[in-house]
């Protein structure tokens, strides 16, 4: 009886976790897509500066 209850409880928790995870991921994905060009530009600039310093 206890194992059946635990199993049901775990399944419910997993479902809630999935929906919560999806909801939590959405804004993160939106932010990522918004900041991706800026981030890429920053990384490129950083590495360009590093290689310039290394060349000198």
Backbone as JSON Lines, residues from 0, in Angstrom:
{"i":0,"aa":"X","n":[0.83,-1.2,0.0],"ca":[0.0,0.0,0.0],"c":[0.87,1.26,0.0]}
{"i":1,"aa":"X","n":[1.89,1.21,0.85],"ca":[2.77,2.37,0.96],"c":[3.54,2.59,-0.35]}
{"i":2,"aa":"X","n":[3.98,1.47,-0.98],"ca":[4.74,1.6,-2.22],"c":[3.86,2.18,-3.33]}
{"i":3,"aa":"X","n":[2.61,1.75,-3.37],"ca":[1.68,2.28,-4.38],"c":[1.47,3.77,-4.19]}
{"i":4,"aa":"X","n":[1.32,4.19,-2.93],"ca":[1.14,5.62,-2.63],"c":[2.38,6.41,-3.04]}
{"i":5,"aa":"X","n":[3.55,5.86,-2.7],"ca":[4.79,6.55,-3.03],"c":[4.95,6.66,-4.54]}
{"i":6,"aa":"X","n":[4.57,5.59,-5.25],"ca":[4.71,5.61,-6.7],"c":[3.81,6.69,-7.31]}
{"i":7,"aa":"X","n":[2.55,6.74,-6.85],"ca":[1.63,7.76,-7.35],"c":[2.15,9.15,-7.02]}
{"i":8,"aa":"X","n":[2.65,9.31,-5.8],"ca":[3.17,10.59,-5.36],"c":[4.35,11.01,-6.24]}
{"i":9,"aa":"X","n":[5.24,10.07,-6.51],"ca":[6.4,10.36,-7.35],"c":[5.97,10.76,-8.75]}
{"i":10,"aa":"X","n":[4.97,10.04,-9.28],"ca":[4.51,10.35,-10.63],"c":[3.93,11.76,-10.68]}
{"i":11,"aa":"X","n":[3.13,12.1,-9.67],"ca":[2.55,13.45,-9.62],"c":[3.65,14.5,-9.5]}
{"i":12,"aa":"X","n":[4.62,14.24,-8.65],"ca":[5.73,15.17,-8.47],"c":[6.5,15.34,-9.78]}
{"i":13,"aa":"X","n":[6.7,14.24,-10.49],"ca":[7.42,14.3,-11.77],"c":[6.64,15.13,-12.77]}
{"i":14,"aa":"X","n":[5.32,14.95,-12.82],"ca":[4.5,15.73,-13.76],"c":[4.57,17.21,-13.43]}
{"i":15,"aa":"X","n":[4.44,17.52,-12.13],"ca":[4.52,18.93,-11.71],"c":[5.9,19.48,-12.05]}
{"i":16,"aa":"X","n":[6.93,18.69,-11.77],"ca":[8.29,19.12,-12.06],"c":[8.5,19.39,-13.53]}
{"i":17,"aa":"X","n":[7.9,18.52,-14.37],"ca":[8.04,18.71,-15.82],"c":[7.4,20.02,-16.25]}
{"i":18,"aa":"X","n":[6.16,20.26,-15.8],"ca":[5.47,21.48,-16.22],"c":[6.18,22.71,-15.66]}
{"i":19,"aa":"X","n":[6.65,22.62,-14.4],"ca":[7.37,23.73,-13.81],"c":[8.68,23.97,-14.55]}
{"i":20,"aa":"X","n":[9.37,22.88,-14.89],"ca":[10.62,23.0,-15.62],"c":[10.41,23.67,-16.96]}
{"i":21,"aa":"X","n":[9.32,23.28,-17.64],"ca":[9.02,23.88,-18.94],"c":[8.75,25.37,-18.79]}
{"i":22,"aa":"X","n":[7.95,25.72,-17.77],"ca":[7.63,27.13,-17.53],"c":[8.9,27.91,-17.17]}
{"i":23,"aa":"X","n":[9.79,27.28,-16.41],"ca":[11.01,27.95,-15.99],"c":[11.97,28.11,-17.17]}
{"i":24,"aa":"X","n":[11.93,27.16,-18.11],"ca":[12.87,27.19,-19.23],"c":[12.46,28.25,-20.26]}
{"i":25,"aa":"X","n":[11.16,28.48,-20.41],"ca":[10.69,29.42,-21.43],"c":[11.33,30.8,-21.33]}
{"i":26,"aa":"X","n":[11.27,31.49,-20.19],"ca":[11.9,32.8,-20.11],"c":[13.41,32.74,-20.33]}
{"i":27,"aa":"X","n":[14.02,31.66,-19.85],"ca":[15.47,31.51,-20.04],"c":[15.79,31.41,-21.53]}
{"i":28,"aa":"X","n":[15.0,30.62,-22.26],"ca":[15.2,30.49,-23.7],"c":[14.99,31.82,-24.4]}
{"i":29,"aa":"X","n":[13.95,32.54,-23.99],"ca":[13.68,33.85,-24.58],"c":[14.85,34.79,-24.34]}
{"i":30,"aa":"X","n":[15.33,34.82,-23.1],"ca":[16.48,35.66,-22.78],"c":[17.7,35.26,-23.59]}
{"i":31,"aa":"X","n":[17.92,33.95,-23.72],"ca":[19.07,33.47,-24.48],"c":[19.0,33.93,-25.93]}
{"i":32,"aa":"X","n":[17.81,33.78,-26.54],"ca":[17.69,34.18,-27.94],"c":[17.87,35.68,-28.09]}
{"i":33,"aa":"X","n":[17.45,36.44,-27.07],"ca":[17.63,37.89,-27.12],"c":[19.09,38.27,-26.96]}
{"i":34,"aa":"X","n":[19.78,37.58,-26.03],"ca":[21.16,37.98,-25.71],"c":[22.2,37.26,-26.54]}
{"i":35,"aa":"X","n":[21.78,36.26,-27.33],"ca":[22.74,35.46,-28.08],"c":[23.61,36.3,-29.01]}
{"i":36,"aa":"X","n":[23.03,37.17,-29.83],"ca":[23.89,37.99,-30.72],"c":[24.88,38.84,-29.92]}
{"i":37,"aa":"X","n":[24.4,39.47,-28.85],"ca":[25.28,40.29,-28.01],"c":[26.38,39.43,-27.4]}
{"i":38,"aa":"X","n":[25.99,38.26,-26.92],"ca":[26.94,37.35,-26.3],"c":[28.01,36.92,-27.29]}
{"i":39,"aa":"X","n":[27.57,36.53,-28.49],"ca":[28.51,36.11,-29.53],"c":[29.47,37.25,-29.86]}
{"i":40,"aa":"X","n":[28.92,38.46,-30.0],"ca":[29.75,39.62,-30.31],"c":[30.78,39.86,-29.21]}
{"i":41,"aa":"X","n":[30.34,39.71,-27.96],"ca":[31.25,39.92,-26.83],"c":[32.37,38.89,-26.84]}
{"i":42,"aa":"X","n":[32.01,37.63,-27.11],"ca":[33.0,36.55,-27.15],"c":[34.0,36.8,-28.28]}
{"i":43,"aa":"X","n":[33.48,37.17,-29.45],"ca":[34.36,37.42,-30.6],"c":[35.3,38.57,-30.29]}
{"i":44,"aa":"X","n":[34.76,39.65,-29.72],"ca":[35.59,40.81,-29.37],"c":[36.66,40.41,-28.36]}
{"i":45,"aa":"X","n":[36.25,39.61,-27.36],"ca":[37.19,39.18,-26.32],"c":[38.34,38.4,-26.93]}
{"i":46,"aa":"X","n":[38.01,37.44,-27.81],"ca":[39.06,36.62,-28.4],"c":[39.91,37.41,-29.38]}
{"i":47,"aa":"X","n":[39.32,38.39,-30.06],"ca":[40.1,39.24,-30.94],"c":[41.12,40.03,-30.14]}
{"i":48,"aa":"X","n":[40.68,40.57,-28.99],"ca":[41.6,41.31,-28.13],"c":[42.7,40.39,-27.61]}
{"i":49,"aa":"X","n":[42.33,39.16,-27.23],"ca":[43.32,38.21,-26.72],"c":[44.37,37.9,-27.79]}
{"i":50,"aa":"X","n":[43.91,37.65,-29.03],"ca":[44.86,37.31,-30.09],"c":[45.71,38.52,-30.45]}
{"i":51,"aa":"X","n":[45.13,39.71,-30.39],"ca":[45.89,40.92,-30.67],"c":[47.0,41.08,-29.63]}
{"i":52,"aa":"X","n":[46.66,40.87,-28.35],"ca":[47.65,40.99,-27.29],"c":[48.72,39.9,-27.43]}
{"i":53,"aa":"X","n":[48.28,38.7,-27.84],"ca":[49.22,37.61,-28.01],"c":[50.18,37.86,-29.17]}
{"i":54,"aa":"X","n":[49.69,38.56,-30.21],"ca":[50.52,38.82,-31.38],"c":[51.57,39.87,-31.09]}
{"i":55,"aa":"X","n":[51.25,40.8,-30.21],"ca":[52.2,41.88,-29.92],"c":[53.38,41.38,-29.1]}
